[in-house]
Every structure is written in C-alpha cells, then in structure tokens.
C-alpha cells in the first residue's frame, strides 16, 4: 500500500505483513516506480491511515 507519511514523504507498506514499512521516499514518482518494478498490483478501495497505525 502506498500512502503519504508524516513528514510529507511517501511510504509503501506490506498489507500482508501487518503493514510493515517497505520503502519510503520524498518523491511520489520514485515510490510509484518502486511498486511498478516489483510487480505489485493496484487494488481499488480506501483505508484510513488511522486504521493501520
């Protein structure tokens, strides 16, 4: 899951591992590219940040 982090960064969390942080970047395109390179699939839906932290 790609989400905005507290300091304006973008963080990728592994939903299958209790939302463990996997990658963080200050640049959205860099975080998105990381997902694309690792063959992740888009899942539609929303989850509030308070529900995972």
PDB file of N, H, CA, C and O in Angstrom:
ATOM      1  N   UNK A   1       0.846  -1.147   0.000  1.00  0.00           N
ATOM      2  CA  UNK A   1       0.000   0.000   0.000  1.00  0.00           C
ATOM      3  C   UNK A   1       0.908   1.232   0.000  1.00  0.00           C
ATOM      4  O   UNK A   1       1.860   1.317   0.775  1.00  0.00           O
ATOM      5  N   UNK A   2       0.597   2.175  -0.877  1.00  0.00           N
ATOM      6  H   UNK A   2      -0.177   2.106  -1.507  1.00  0.00           H
ATOM      7  CA  UNK A   2       1.329   3.438  -0.963  1.00  0.00           C
ATOM      8  C   UNK A   2       0.521   4.506  -0.249  1.00  0.00           C
ATOM      9  O   UNK A   2      -0.649   4.724  -0.564  1.00  0.00           O
ATOM     10  N   UNK A   3       1.149   5.172   0.718  1.00  0.00           N
ATOM     11  H   UNK A   3       2.099   4.995   0.974  1.00  0.00           H
ATOM     12  CA  UNK A   3       0.435   6.196   1.490  1.00  0.00           C
ATOM     13  C   UNK A   3       1.376   7.347   1.801  1.00  0.00           C
ATOM     14  O   UNK A   3       2.596   7.184   1.816  1.00  0.00           O
ATOM     15  N   UNK A   4       0.798   8.503   2.047  1.00  0.00           N
ATOM     16  H   UNK A   4      -0.193   8.636   2.035  1.00  0.00           H
ATOM     17  CA  UNK A   4       1.591   9.648   2.462  1.00  0.00           C
ATOM     18  C   UNK A   4       2.040   9.466   3.902  1.00  0.00           C
ATOM     19  O   UNK A   4       1.247   9.080   4.761  1.00  0.00           O
ATOM     20  N   UNK A   5       3.295   9.740   4.162  1.00  0.00           N
ATOM     21  H   UNK A   5       3.939  10.054   3.464  1.00  0.00           H
ATOM     22  CA  UNK A   5       3.833   9.613   5.517  1.00  0.00           C
ATOM     23  C   UNK A   5       3.794  10.975   6.209  1.00  0.00           C
ATOM     24  O   UNK A   5       3.430  11.975   5.590  1.00  0.00           O
ATOM     25  N   UNK A   6       4.161  11.017   7.473  1.00  0.00           N
ATOM     26  H   UNK A   6       4.456  10.205   7.976  1.00  0.00           H
ATOM     27  CA  UNK A   6       4.024  12.221   8.296  1.00  0.00           C
ATOM     28  C   UNK A   6       4.842  13.415   7.786  1.00  0.00           C
ATOM     29  O   UNK A   6       4.302  14.520   7.730  1.00  0.00           O
ATOM     30  N   UNK A   7       6.073  13.253   7.425  1.00  0.00           N
ATOM     31  H   UNK A   7       6.512  12.355   7.470  1.00  0.00           H
ATOM     32  CA  UNK A   7       6.908  14.378   7.032  1.00  0.00           C
ATOM     33  C   UNK A   7       6.777  14.734   5.551  1.00  0.00           C
ATOM     34  O   UNK A   7       7.688  15.338   4.984  1.00  0.00           O
ATOM     35  N   UNK A   8       5.686  14.380   4.929  1.00  0.00           N
ATOM     36  H   UNK A   8       4.946  13.889   5.389  1.00  0.00           H
ATOM     37  CA  UNK A   8       5.485  14.682   3.524  1.00  0.00           C
ATOM     38  C   UNK A   8       6.084  13.647   2.591  1.00  0.00           C
ATOM     39  O   UNK A   8       6.041  13.809   1.371  1.00  0.00           O
ATOM     40  N   UNK A   9       6.635  12.598   3.145  1.00  0.00           N
ATOM     41  H   UNK A   9       6.670  12.466   4.135  1.00  0.00           H
ATOM     42  CA  UNK A   9       7.182  11.521   2.328  1.00  0.00           C
ATOM     43  C   UNK A   9       6.078  10.557   1.921  1.00  0.00           C
ATOM     44  O   UNK A   9       4.951  10.643   2.408  1.00  0.00           O
ATOM     45  N   UNK A  10       6.410   9.655   1.038  1.00  0.00           N
ATOM     46  H   UNK A  10       7.326   9.586   0.642  1.00  0.00           H
ATOM     47  CA  UNK A  10       5.500   8.606   0.606  1.00  0.00           C
ATOM     48  C   UNK A  10       6.075   7.279   1.059  1.00  0.00           C
ATOM     49  O   UNK A  10       7.248   6.987   0.828  1.00  0.00           O
ATOM     50  N   UNK A  11       5.246   6.482   1.702  1.00  0.00           N
ATOM     51  H   UNK A  11       4.293   6.719   1.890  1.00  0.00           H
ATOM     52  CA  UNK A  11       5.710   5.224   2.275  1.00  0.00           C
ATOM     53  C   UNK A  11       4.909   4.068   1.695  1.00  0.00           C
ATOM     54  O   UNK A  11       3.704   4.183   1.470  1.00  0.00           O
ATOM     55  N   UNK A  12       5.586   2.963   1.458  1.00  0.00           N
ATOM     56  H   UNK A  12       6.564   2.869   1.640  1.00  0.00           H
ATOM     57  CA  UNK A  12       4.943   1.749   0.961  1.00  0.00           C
ATOM     58  C   UNK A  12       4.928   0.741   2.096  1.00  0.00           C
ATOM     59  O   UNK A  12       5.954   0.449   2.710  1.00  0.00           O
ATOM     60  N   UNK A  13       3.730   0.212   2.363  1.00  0.00           N
ATOM     61  H   UNK A  13       2.896   0.448   1.865  1.00  0.00           H
ATOM     62  CA  UNK A  13       3.528  -0.749   3.443  1.00  0.00           C
ATOM     63  C   UNK A  13       3.102  -2.089   2.869  1.00  0.00           C
ATOM     64  O   UNK A  13       2.408  -2.144   1.854  1.00  0.00           O
ATOM     65  N   UNK A  14       3.514  -3.163   3.515  1.00  0.00           N
ATOM     66  H   UNK A  14       4.078  -3.119   4.339  1.00  0.00           H
ATOM     67  CA  UNK A  14       3.124  -4.517   3.116  1.00  0.00           C
ATOM     68  C   UNK A  14       1.886  -4.928   3.903  1.00  0.00           C
ATOM     69  O   UNK A  14       1.971  -5.233   5.093  1.00  0.00           O
ATOM     70  N   UNK A  15       0.738  -4.936   3.236  1.00  0.00           N
ATOM     71  H   UNK A  15       0.669  -4.689   2.270  1.00  0.00           H
ATOM     72  CA  UNK A  15      -0.526  -5.269   3.895  1.00  0.00           C
ATOM     73  C   UNK A  15      -0.569  -6.721   4.349  1.00  0.00           C
ATOM     74  O   UNK A  15      -1.340  -7.055   5.248  1.00  0.00           O
ATOM     75  N   UNK A  16       0.229  -7.582   3.757  1.00  0.00           N
ATOM     76  H   UNK A  16       0.856  -7.311   3.026  1.00  0.00           H
ATOM     77  CA  UNK A  16       0.226  -8.994   4.142  1.00  0.00           C
ATOM     78  C   UNK A  16       1.128  -9.270   5.342  1.00  0.00           C
ATOM     79  O   UNK A  16       1.126 -10.377   5.881  1.00  0.00           O
ATOM     80  N   UNK A  17       1.902  -8.261   5.762  1.00  0.00           N
ATOM     81  H   UNK A  17       1.903  -7.362   5.325  1.00  0.00           H
ATOM     82  CA  UNK A  17       2.816  -8.426   6.898  1.00  0.00           C
ATOM     83  C   UNK A  17       2.518  -7.386   7.965  1.00  0.00           C
ATOM     84  O   UNK A  17       3.431  -6.742   8.482  1.00  0.00           O
ATOM     85  N   UNK A  18       1.237  -7.221   8.298  1.00  0.00           N
ATOM     86  H   UNK A  18       0.496  -7.744   7.878  1.00  0.00           H
ATOM     87  CA  UNK A  18       0.799  -6.298   9.343  1.00  0.00           C
ATOM     88  C   UNK A  18       1.235  -4.858   9.058  1.00  0.00           C
ATOM     89  O   UNK A  18       1.581  -4.115   9.976  1.00  0.00           O
ATOM     90  N   UNK A  19       1.216  -4.472   7.781  1.00  0.00           N
ATOM     91  H   UNK A  19       0.934  -5.075   7.035  1.00  0.00           H
ATOM     92  CA  UNK A  19       1.549  -3.123   7.310  1.00  0.00           C
ATOM     93  C   UNK A  19       2.963  -2.694   7.683  1.00  0.00           C
ATOM     94  O   UNK A  19       3.192  -1.555   8.091  1.00  0.00           O
ATOM     95  N   UNK A  20       3.890  -3.604   7.541  1.00  0.00           N
ATOM     96  H   UNK A  20       3.704  -4.529   7.210  1.00  0.00           H
ATOM     97  CA  UNK A  20       5.303  -3.323   7.770  1.00  0.00           C
ATOM     98  C   UNK A  20       5.791  -2.356   6.680  1.00  0.00           C
ATOM     99  O   UNK A  20       5.519  -2.586   5.502  1.00  0.00           O
ATOM    100  N   UNK A  21       6.508  -1.276   7.046  1.00  0.00           N
ATOM    101  H   UNK A  21       6.729  -1.089   8.003  1.00  0.00           H
ATOM    102  CA  UNK A  21       7.045  -0.353   6.040  1.00  0.00           C
ATOM    103  C   UNK A  21       8.108  -1.044   5.185  1.00  0.00           C
ATOM    104  O   UNK A  21       8.996  -1.722   5.702  1.00  0.00           O
ATOM    105  N   UNK A  22       7.999  -0.860   3.867  1.00  0.00           N
ATOM    106  H   UNK A  22       7.278  -0.309   3.446  1.00  0.00           H
ATOM    107  CA  UNK A  22       8.950  -1.472   2.951  1.00  0.00           C
ATOM    108  C   UNK A  22       9.871  -0.467   2.277  1.00  0.00           C
ATOM    109  O   UNK A  22      11.041  -0.755   2.025  1.00  0.00           O
ATOM    110  N   UNK A  23       9.335   0.714   1.986  1.00  0.00           N
ATOM    111  H   UNK A  23       8.385   0.947   2.191  1.00  0.00           H
ATOM    112  CA  UNK A  23      10.087   1.701   1.216  1.00  0.00           C
ATOM    113  C   UNK A  23       9.534   3.086   1.524  1.00  0.00           C
ATOM    114  O   UNK A  23       8.329   3.239   1.723  1.00  0.00           O
ATOM    115  N   UNK A  24      10.405   4.102   1.566  1.00  0.00           N
ATOM    116  H   UNK A  24      11.384   3.978   1.404  1.00  0.00           H
ATOM    117  CA  UNK A  24       9.950   5.475   1.797  1.00  0.00           C
ATOM    118  C   UNK A  24      10.753   6.421   0.924  1.00  0.00           C
ATOM    119  O   UNK A  24      11.963   6.260   0.758  1.00  0.00           O
ATOM    120  N   UNK A  25      10.066   7.410   0.369  1.00  0.00           N
ATOM    121  H   UNK A  25       9.083   7.540   0.504  1.00  0.00           H
ATOM    122  CA  UNK A  25      10.706   8.387  -0.496  1.00  0.00           C
ATOM    123  C   UNK A  25      10.009   9.735  -0.377  1.00  0.00           C
ATOM    124  O   UNK A  25       8.815   9.799  -0.083  1.00  0.00           O
ATOM    125  N   UNK A  26      10.755  10.810  -0.604  1.00  0.00           N
ATOM    126  H   UNK A  26      11.725  10.758  -0.843  1.00  0.00           H
ATOM    127  CA  UNK A  26      10.173  12.149  -0.604  1.00  0.00           C
ATOM    128  C   UNK A  26       9.498  12.446  -1.941  1.00  0.00           C
ATOM    129  O   UNK A  26       8.782  13.439  -2.071  1.00  0.00           O
ATOM    130  N   UNK A  27       9.726  11.590  -2.930  1.00  0.00           N
ATOM    131  H   UNK A  27      10.308  10.783  -2.824  1.00  0.00           H
ATOM    132  CA  UNK A  27       9.214  11.817  -4.280  1.00  0.00           C
ATOM    133  C   UNK A  27       8.189  10.740  -4.626  1.00  0.00           C
ATOM    134  O   UNK A  27       8.488   9.546  -4.595  1.00  0.00           O
ATOM    135  N   UNK A  28       6.962  11.185  -4.960  1.00  0.00           N
ATOM    136  H   UNK A  28       6.719  12.155  -4.985  1.00  0.00           H
ATOM    137  CA  UNK A  28       5.881  10.247  -5.279  1.00  0.00           C
ATOM    138  C   UNK A  28       6.256   9.334  -6.442  1.00  0.00           C
ATOM    139  O   UNK A  28       6.054   8.123  -6.362  1.00  0.00           O
ATOM    140  N   UNK A  29       6.796   9.893  -7.518  1.00  0.00           N
ATOM    141  H   UNK A  29       6.960  10.877  -7.584  1.00  0.00           H
ATOM    142  CA  UNK A  29       7.129   9.083  -8.699  1.00  0.00           C
ATOM    143  C   UNK A  29       8.156   8.000  -8.385  1.00  0.00           C
ATOM    144  O   UNK A  29       8.117   6.917  -8.970  1.00  0.00           O
ATOM    145  N   UNK A  30       9.068   8.287  -7.469  1.00  0.00           N
ATOM    146  H   UNK A  30       9.099   9.166  -6.993  1.00  0.00           H
ATOM    147  CA  UNK A  30      10.065   7.293  -7.069  1.00  0.00           C
ATOM    148  C   UNK A  30       9.394   6.130  -6.329  1.00  0.00           C
ATOM    149  O   UNK A  30       9.712   4.966  -6.572  1.00  0.00           O
ATOM    150  N   UNK A  31       8.474   6.452  -5.436  1.00  0.00           N
ATOM    151  H   UNK A  31       8.216   7.397  -5.239  1.00  0.00           H
ATOM    152  CA  UNK A  31       7.743   5.409  -4.705  1.00  0.00           C
ATOM    153  C   UNK A  31       6.870   4.597  -5.667  1.00  0.00           C
ATOM    154  O   UNK A  31       6.813   3.371  -5.569  1.00  0.00           O
ATOM    155  N   UNK A  32       6.202   5.269  -6.583  1.00  0.00           N
ATOM    156  H   UNK A  32       6.248   6.265  -6.663  1.00  0.00           H
ATOM    157  CA  UNK A  32       5.358   4.579  -7.570  1.00  0.00           C
ATOM    158  C   UNK A  32       6.208   3.660  -8.443  1.00  0.00           C
ATOM    159  O   UNK A  32       5.811   2.529  -8.721  1.00  0.00           O
ATOM    160  N   UNK A  33       7.363   4.134  -8.874  1.00  0.00           N
ATOM    161  H   UNK A  33       7.686   5.053  -8.648  1.00  0.00           H
ATOM    162  CA  UNK A  33       8.262   3.311  -9.699  1.00  0.00           C
ATOM    163  C   UNK A  33       8.726   2.075  -8.944  1.00  0.00           C
ATOM    164  O   UNK A  33       8.869   1.002  -9.530  1.00  0.00           O
ATOM    165  N   UNK A  34       8.963   2.222  -7.639  1.00  0.00           N
ATOM    166  H   UNK A  34       8.848   3.094  -7.163  1.00  0.00           H
ATOM    167  CA  UNK A  34       9.378   1.077  -6.832  1.00  0.00           C
ATOM    168  C   UNK A  34       8.295  -0.003  -6.869  1.00  0.00           C
ATOM    169  O   UNK A  34       8.595  -1.192  -6.975  1.00  0.00           O
ATOM    170  N   UNK A  35       7.035   0.423  -6.781  1.00  0.00           N
ATOM    171  H   UNK A  35       6.791   1.389  -6.695  1.00  0.00           H
ATOM    172  CA  UNK A  35       5.931  -0.528  -6.842  1.00  0.00           C
ATOM    173  C   UNK A  35       5.862  -1.208  -8.198  1.00  0.00           C
ATOM    174  O   UNK A  35       5.687  -2.423  -8.277  1.00  0.00           O
ATOM    175  N   UNK A  36       5.998  -0.434  -9.259  1.00  0.00           N
ATOM    176  H   UNK A  36       6.140   0.554  -9.195  1.00  0.00           H
ATOM    177  CA  UNK A  36       5.913  -0.971 -10.612  1.00  0.00           C
ATOM    178  C   UNK A  36       7.041  -1.970 -10.876  1.00  0.00           C
ATOM    179  O   UNK A  36       6.820  -3.014 -11.489  1.00  0.00           O
ATOM    180  N   UNK A  37       8.248  -1.647 -10.410  1.00  0.00           N
ATOM    181  H   UNK A  37       8.428  -0.799  -9.912  1.00  0.00           H
ATOM    182  CA  UNK A  37       9.394  -2.536 -10.618  1.00  0.00           C
ATOM    183  C   UNK A  37       9.219  -3.868  -9.909  1.00  0.00           C
ATOM    184  O   UNK A  37       9.730  -4.887 -10.373  1.00  0.00           O
ATOM    185  N   UNK A  38       8.504  -3.874  -8.790  1.00  0.00           N
ATOM    186  H   UNK A  38       8.089  -3.047  -8.413  1.00  0.00           H
ATOM    187  CA  UNK A  38       8.320  -5.103  -8.026  1.00  0.00           C
ATOM    188  C   UNK A  38       7.029  -5.833  -8.361  1.00  0.00           C
ATOM    189  O   UNK A  38       6.615  -6.734  -7.631  1.00  0.00           O
ATOM    190  N   UNK A  39       6.390  -5.450  -9.462  1.00  0.00           N
ATOM    191  H   UNK A  39       6.726  -4.718 -10.055  1.00  0.00           H
ATOM    192  CA  UNK A  39       5.195  -6.124  -9.981  1.00  0.00           C
ATOM    193  C   UNK A  39       4.036  -6.174  -8.997  1.00  0.00           C
ATOM    194  O   UNK A  39       3.345  -7.189  -8.901  1.00  0.00           O
ATOM    195  N   UNK A  40       3.819  -5.093  -8.270  1.00  0.00           N
ATOM    196  H   UNK A  40       4.380  -4.269  -8.348  1.00  0.00           H
ATOM    197  CA  UNK A  40       2.650  -5.025  -7.404  1.00  0.00           C
ATOM    198  C   UNK A  40       1.426  -4.699  -8.232  1.00  0.00           C
ATOM    199  O   UNK A  40       1.550  -4.087  -9.292  1.00  0.00           O
ATOM    200  N   UNK A  41       0.252  -5.089  -7.779  1.00  0.00           N
ATOM    201  H   UNK A  41       0.151  -5.587  -6.917  1.00  0.00           H
ATOM    202  CA  UNK A  41      -0.989  -4.838  -8.490  1.00  0.00           C
ATOM    203  C   UNK A  41      -1.828  -3.817  -7.741  1.00  0.00           C
ATOM    204  O   UNK A  41      -1.855  -3.788  -6.510  1.00  0.00           O
ATOM    205  N   UNK A  42      -2.510  -2.980  -8.511  1.00  0.00           N
ATOM    206  H   UNK A  42      -2.488  -3.004  -9.511  1.00  0.00           H
ATOM    207  CA  UNK A  42      -3.396  -1.979  -7.925  1.00  0.00           C
ATOM    208  C   UNK A  42      -4.644  -2.661  -7.360  1.00  0.00           C
ATOM    209  O   UNK A  42      -5.217  -3.554  -7.983  1.00  0.00           O
ATOM    210  N   UNK A  43      -5.044  -2.227  -6.185  1.00  0.00           N
ATOM    211  H   UNK A  43      -4.578  -1.502  -5.678  1.00  0.00           H
ATOM    212  CA  UNK A  43      -6.265  -2.706  -5.550  1.00  0.00           C
ATOM    213  C   UNK A  43      -7.125  -1.490  -5.268  1.00  0.00           C
ATOM    214  O   UNK A  43      -6.681  -0.562  -4.593  1.00  0.00           O
ATOM    215  N   UNK A  44      -8.341  -1.483  -5.771  1.00  0.00           N
ATOM    216  H   UNK A  44      -8.702  -2.237  -6.320  1.00  0.00           H
ATOM    217  CA  UNK A  44      -9.231  -0.350  -5.541  1.00  0.00           C
ATOM    218  C   UNK A  44      -9.831  -0.415  -4.150  1.00  0.00           C
ATOM    219  O   UNK A  44     -10.141  -1.492  -3.641  1.00  0.00           O
ATOM    220  N   UNK A  45      -9.988   0.737  -3.553  1.00  0.00           N
ATOM    221  H   UNK A  45      -9.736   1.612  -3.967  1.00  0.00           H
ATOM    222  CA  UNK A  45     -10.560   0.827  -2.219  1.00  0.00           C
ATOM    223  C   UNK A  45      -9.794   1.848  -1.405  1.00  0.00           C
ATOM    224  O   UNK A  45      -8.743   2.338  -1.816  1.00  0.00           O
ATOM    225  N   UNK A  46     -10.335   2.153  -0.259  1.00  0.00           N
ATOM    226  H   UNK A  46     -11.189   1.755   0.075  1.00  0.00           H
ATOM    227  CA  UNK A  46      -9.695   3.146   0.614  1.00  0.00           C
ATOM    228  C   UNK A  46      -9.555   2.583   2.018  1.00  0.00           C
ATOM    229  O   UNK A  46     -10.374   1.791   2.483  1.00  0.00           O
ATOM    230  N   UNK A  47      -8.497   3.015   2.673  1.00  0.00           N
ATOM    231  H   UNK A  47      -7.831   3.658   2.296  1.00  0.00           H
ATOM    232  CA  UNK A  47      -8.226   2.644   4.042  1.00  0.00           C
ATOM    233  C   UNK A  47      -7.672   3.868   4.733  1.00  0.00           C
ATOM    234  O   UNK A  47      -6.682   4.436   4.269  1.00  0.00           O
ATOM    235  N   UNK A  48      -8.268   4.285   5.808  1.00  0.00           N
ATOM    236  H   UNK A  48      -9.071   3.824   6.185  1.00  0.00           H
ATOM    237  CA  UNK A  48      -7.788   5.440   6.541  1.00  0.00           C
ATOM    238  C   UNK A  48      -6.474   5.124   7.239  1.00  0.00           C
ATOM    239  O   UNK A  48      -6.274   4.018   7.741  1.00  0.00           O
ATOM    240  N   UNK A  49      -5.578   6.115   7.264  1.00  0.00           N
ATOM    241  H   UNK A  49      -5.741   7.014   6.856  1.00  0.00           H
ATOM    242  CA  UNK A  49      -4.272   5.878   7.877  1.00  0.00           C
ATOM    243  C   UNK A  49      -4.400   5.480   9.341  1.00  0.00           C
ATOM    244  O   UNK A  49      -3.562   4.732   9.846  1.00  0.00           O
ATOM    245  N   UNK A  50      -5.421   5.960  10.030  1.00  0.00           N
ATOM    246  H   UNK A  50      -6.101   6.568   9.620  1.00  0.00           H
ATOM    247  CA  UNK A  50      -5.637   5.590  11.425  1.00  0.00           C
ATOM    248  C   UNK A  50      -5.973   4.114  11.602  1.00  0.00           C
ATOM    249  O   UNK A  50      -5.850   3.573  12.701  1.00  0.00           O
ATOM    250  N   UNK A  51      -6.392   3.472  10.538  1.00  0.00           N
ATOM    251  H   UNK A  51      -6.492   3.911   9.645  1.00  0.00           H
ATOM    252  CA  UNK A  51      -6.733   2.058  10.616  1.00  0.00           C
ATOM    253  C   UNK A  51      -5.514   1.138  10.554  1.00  0.00           C
ATOM    254  O   UNK A  51      -5.619  -0.043  10.888  1.00  0.00           O
ATOM    255  N   UNK A  52      -4.349   1.664  10.129  1.00  0.00           N
ATOM    256  H   UNK A  52      -4.263   2.623   9.858  1.00  0.00           H
ATOM    257  CA  UNK A  52      -3.176   0.815  10.011  1.00  0.00           C
ATOM    258  C   UNK A  52      -2.081   1.157  10.998  1.00  0.00           C
ATOM    259  O   UNK A  52      -1.137   0.381  11.151  1.00  0.00           O
ATOM    260  N   UNK A  53      -2.171   2.283  11.667  1.00  0.00           N
ATOM    261  H   UNK A  53      -2.937   2.913  11.542  1.00  0.00           H
ATOM    262  CA  UNK A  53      -1.096   2.682  12.594  1.00  0.00           C
ATOM    263  C   UNK A  53      -1.539   2.601  14.008  1.00  0.00           C
ATOM    264  O   UNK A  53      -0.764   2.900  14.917  1.00  0.00           O
TER     265      UNK A  53
END
